[in-house]
Amino acid sequence: MRPLLLPILAVFLLALAGCGTEFDTDQVRLCRQAIPPLNPPSANIEIESATRGPVPRALRLFYRVRLGDGVARHRSIDCLFAGEGNALGRGALIGIASDGRPMSDASFYLLRRFYLENRAEPPPDPGAPKIEELPALPTALAYGLQQGLSALPSAAIYSLLAAAYALVYGLNGRIILSFGEFAALGALASVVGVALMLSLAVSTPLSGLAIAFTTAILAAALHGFAMGRFVLRHLERASGQQMLIATIGLAIAMSEYLRLAQGPELRWLPPVLNTPVPLARAGGFIVTLNPLAVGLAALGLAAALGLVALIRRTAYGRAWRAVSDDQRTAALFGVDGRAIHDVAVIIACAVCGMAGVIVTVIYGGMGFAGGFSLGLKALVAAILGGIGSVGGAALGGLLIATFEAVWSATLPIEQRDLAVYSLLAIVLILRPGGIFGDAELAPRQV
């Protein structure tokens, strides 16, 4: 792990080097949508560039207008917002200036109330791609492709949490039901980290993501260390039922701890780098790709593969496998089973914190009580793949995400969670050890 620290630190410092303030994609899109009513109905509008406006919290867009005479006219629009970053109500548009001339209060009110906020017919976006230029696909293929792209973040989240379950269960045959709450902890820590970063005027998207992941991983790892030292260590000789009850109580305590720390309101991160990229069309349906979602999904899946590589190709992984096979025999060869278990708990909790950041960044936020259902679905994934195997559990996360995507595309979505939990019961009956694990849900006997 030490050779990886220097590249990670270098990337982190490079991200911090790009200091500045950015408007999120929702604000940029809203400003673009305000352009058409400022020009003749037949005007052909092309967005050229975006920059900061002449005053704080103002966004300036430069665009080109072509009328029937074919002459291009270069114009600009300034959009003044209530705030930036993750400030409350930051996305509210409070003023517009066209070519440097402020719009009157009455005109701005009419524009915002009866045009921009028109829910019956949303205003057109001049920056949106032309549908006719996209490649055409059959409707079923286009819809399936969109569902697959949308399932990538869920696959990464489930794989990370399922691998965390397997990392601890593979050592002692115990299920810790508080990993979902560690994901919620990571989500809250990421929001706090970004808020502190904004207070220091360091708010580029890359630096924000770097801070979010760093604070979430550190907070979850620290709380995981406390859980391992003060809770799990005292239950080393306890039965599986006692461990299960204790971790359920810990999950409830952590949920209440998060409620007291953040309040009942949802904490979220501002959307960045999430402008949809159109890929194909099927009639009026457009297949889009979210760059941030794909990037974070790739990062999460890479982290899950990293856990598999950690177990298979490192000295710690050899010690982990030795303790998993027979802790007493491993102790005769100098392997400290307690230390291996403590490190596994810390790594598992850090991975859960990383999953919480992905949930927050992509889906907008995660409440203090959101960890329970997330952790339960990840447990289904771990059992489906093989909870005694880190690689099998990660593959189980991919299977659950695929199952949810297929169900959402073909069957009533409100029954999807019921189907996932029913799948858990079926797997426990037919193959308790999972698809890629042992036939029985029990530690290997040597």
C-alpha positions, 0 to 999 in steps of 0.5 A, spaced: 500 500 500 505 504 501 507 505 494 500 508 492 500 513 497 505 518 493 501 518 487 494 519 491 497 525 494 500 528 488 493 527 485 490 530 491 495 536 491 494 537 483 486 537 485 487 542 490 491 547 486 486 549 481 482 553 486 476 557 484 469 558 484 464 554 479 457 554 478 454 547 477 451 544 471 443 546 473 445 553 474 449 553 467 443 550 464 438 555 467 442 561 464 442 558 457 434 557 458 433 564 459 437 566 452 431 564 447 426 569 450 431 575 449 432 574 442 427 573 436 423 567 435 427 564 429 434 566 431 439 560 431 443 560 438 449 557 439 453 557 446 460 559 445 463 560 452 461 561 460 465 565 465 464 568 471 460 575 471 462 582 473 459 581 480 460 575 485 455 570 484 454 572 477 455 567 471 456 570 464 455 566 458 457 568 451 453 566 445 452 567 437 445 569 434 444 568 427 438 571 424 434 570 417 440 574 414 445 569 416 449 575 419 452 572 426 451 577 432 455 576 438 451 577 445 452 575 452 447 574 458 449 575 466 445 571 470 445 572 478 444 567 483 442 567 490 448 563 492 454 558 490 457 551 492 452 548 497 449 554 500 441 554 501 437 556 495 444 557 491 440 555 485 435 561 485 435 565 479 435 573 482 437 577 476 438 577 469 442 582 464 443 582 457 449 585 453 450 588 460 444 592 461 440 589 467 433 587 466 427 590 469 424 587 475 417 586 472 420 583 466 424 579 470 419 576 474 414 575 468 420 571 465 421 567 471 414 566 473 411 564 466 417 562 462 423 559 466 418 556 471 413 553 466 412 546 468 407 544 463 412 546 457 419 546 460 423 552 456 428 549 451 435 549 452 440 552 446 446 548 449 442 541 448 444 537 442 440 536 436 436 530 436 437 528 429 444 528 429 444 522 434 445 515 431 438 511 431 437 505 435 431 500 436 427 502 442 428 496 446 435 497 445 436 504 447 432 503 453 436 497 455 442 501 454 440 507 458 438 502 464 445 499 464 448 506 464 444 508 470 445 501 474 453 502 474 453 507 480 449 502 484 453 496 481 459 500 484 456 502 491 453 494 492 460 491 490 463 496 495 459 494 501 458 487 499 466 486 499 466 490 506 461 484 509 465 479 506 472 482 508 470 481 515 465 475 515 471 471 511 475 471 518 470 470 523 464 468 520 460 474 523 455 479 519 456 486 522 449 489 520 452 496 521 456 497 515 450 501 511 450 506 517 458 507 515 456 509 508 451 514 511 457 517 516 461 517 510 456 521 506 455 526 512 463 527 512 463 528 505 458 534 506 462 537 512 468 536 508 466 540 502 463 545 506 469 547 510 473 547 503 468 552 500 469 556 507 476 556 504 475 558 497 477 552 494 471 549 490 473 546 483 470 540 482 476 536 482 478 539 489 471 538 492 471 530 490 478 529 493 476 533 499 469 529 499 472 522 499 478 524 503 474 526 509 469 520 508 474 515 508 478 518 514 471 519 518 469 512 517 476 509 518 476 512 525 469 510 527 471 503 524 477 503 529 473 505 535 468 499 533 473 494 532 477 496 539 471 497 543 465 493 541 467 487 536 474 486 540 469 484 546 465 480 542 470 475 540 468 469 543 461 471 542 456 467 538 454 469 531 447 471 534 450 475 540 454 479 534 448 480 530 444 483 536 450 487 538 451 490 531 444 491 530 444 496 536 450 499 534 447 501 527 441 504 531 446 508 535 449 510 529 443 512 526 441 516 532 448 519 532 448 521 525 441 524 526 443 528 532 449 531 528 446 533 522 439 534 524 433 530 520 434 535 514 437 531 508 445 534 507 447 534 499 453 536 495 452 541 489 451 537 482 458 538 478 460 535 472 453 532 471 451 535 464 448 529 460 452 527 454 447 524 448 449 517 445 443 515 441 436 516 440 430 512 439 424 516 436 424 522 442 427 518 447 435 520 448 440 515 451 444 519 455 451 518 459 452 522 466 460 523 466 460 524 473 456 517 474 460 513 470 467 516 473 465 515 480 462 508 478 469 506 475 472 508 481 468 504 486 468 498 481 476 499 481 476 500 489 472 493 489 477 490 485 483 493 489 480 489 495 480 483 491 487 484 489 489 486 496 487 479 498 490 475 493 496 478 492 499 482 498 502 480 504 496 482 508 492 478 503 496 472 505 495 473 512 488 474 511 487 467 508 491 464 513 487 466 519 480 465 515 482 458 514 485 456 521 486 462 526 490 457 531 494 454 525 496 461 523 498 463 530 503 458 530 506 461 524 506 468 527 500 471 524 496 475 529 489 474 528 487 480 532 491 485 528 488 482 521 481 482 524 482 490 526 485 492 519 480 488 516 474 492 520 478 499 518 478 497 511 471 495 510 469 501 514 473 506 509 470 502 503 463 503 506 465 511 507 467 511 500 460 508 497 457 513 501 460 519 497 458 516 491 451 515 493 451 523 495 454 525 489 450 522 484 443 521 487 444 528 491 444 526 498 443 521 503 439 521 510 441 519 517 436 513 516 438 511 509 444 506 511 439 501 513 436 499 507 442 500 503 446 496 507 441 490 507 441 490 499 448 490 500 448 484 504 443 480 499 449 482 494 454 479 499 450 472 500 448 472 493 455 472 491 458 468 496 459 472 503 465 468 505 469 470 498 471 478 497 471 477 490 464 473 490 461 478 494 463 484 489 460 480 483 454 479 487 453 487 488 454 487 480 448 481 480 444 485 484 445 492 480 443 488 474 437 485 477 434 491 479 436 494 472 432 489 469 426 489 474 425 497 473 425 496 465 420 490 465 416 490 471 413 495 476 418 499 479 415 500 486 415 492 487 423 492 486 425 492 493 420 486 495 423 482 489 430 483 492 429 481 499 425 475 496 431 473 492 435 473 499 430 468 502 431 464 495 438 464 495 438 462 503 434 456 502 437 454 495 444 455 496 446 459 503 453 460 501 452 464 495 453 462 487 461 463 488 462 461 495 461 455 498 455 451 498 454 452 506 454 459 509 459 457 514 467 458 515 471 453 511 473 447 516 481 445 515 
